[in-house]
Amino acid sequence: VQLVESGGGLVQPGGSLRLSCAASGSTFSSYAMAWARQEPGKGLEWVSAIYSDHSTYYADSVKGRFTISRDNAKNTVYLLMNSLKPEDTAVYYCNVHGYWGQGTQVTVSS
């Protein structure tokens, strides 16, 4: 199983980014797919998750700004991040059924 994240980068406060996580090696349509992030020197924070029935979870810190979605045909989960803040700066990781991606850096700075 392999998870490959993409879409990170440097963005100004108030900007947007869309992260993608493509899974290969199995079919994940029946599993939850999630995003977590880690700031330097801090613990892992669960950001958002989407379940097999397409119900969703969002951390309070991102509610109303981030939107998670999934495309089961592509085995891919997305995280659309709007109204980004400097405190959103972190490495973002995809998690599916216990597997982790390599992470993608998101930096929000002017």
N, C-alpha and C positions, 0 to 999 in steps of 0.2 A: 504494500500500500504506500502510495506517495501523495503528499499534499504539496502543491506549489502555489504560494501566494504571489500576487503582483499588485501593482497600483499605488504603492507607497511613494513618498516623495516629500518635497518641501513646498509648503503652501502658506500664504499669508493668513493671518487671523480673519475669520469670516468666509474663507474660501471653502472649497469642496474637493473631495477625493472619493474615488470609488475603488475599493479593494476587491480583488477576486481571489478565490481559492479553488483550484481545480484538483479534484481527487481522481486517482487512477489506481487500478489494481483490484478494485472490487466495485460493487454497486451499493450506494449509500442511501437510496431513496427511503429506506425504512428507519433511518437513524437521524438523530438530531445533528445539526451542524452549527458550529459556534465560533465566535471570535473572542479572544482575550487579548489583553495588552499588558505590557510591563514597562514601567519607567525605570530609568537607571537607579539602582540602589533600592528599588521598591519591589513589593510582591506582585504576583500575577492578579490582574483584575478581570473578571468575566465582564465582557462588554455587551454581548448580544448572542441570542441563540434562536434557531428556527427548527421546529420539530417536524416530524413526518406529516403531520396534519396541517402544516404551515402556520400553526400558532407560533407566537414569538415572545421573546423575553428581551428586555432592555434594562441595563443598569440605570439608576436614577440620573447619573451624571451625563448620560447621552440621550435620554428619552426626549423625543421631539426633534432631535437633530440628526440621529442616525437611523437608517432603514436597512434591515437585513432582508435578503431574498435568496431564493435558491432555484436552480434549473436542474431538475433531476435528470433530464435527458443528457445534459452535459456534465453531470456529477460536479456541479460548481455551485459555490455559495458566494454571495456578494455582500459587501457592506458599503452602502452609500453614506458618506459622512458630509453633512452640511454644517454651516455656521461653526467651522472649526475654531477651537480656542487653543492658546499656548499649552494649556494643561492637558490637551489631547495628545501631545507629543509623547511617543512611546514606540516600542516595537510591537507590532500587531501580529498575533498568531492565529492560525486557523486550527480548529480541533474537530475531528470527526471520529466518533466511535473509539476514542482513546488515542488516536493518532494525531501527531502534531506536524505542522509545516515548519519551515525554516525561519519564518518571520519576515516581515517587511517593515522598514522604518518609515514612520510618519513624523514629520517635523513641522510644527506650526509656529512660524516666526516671521516678524516683519524685517 
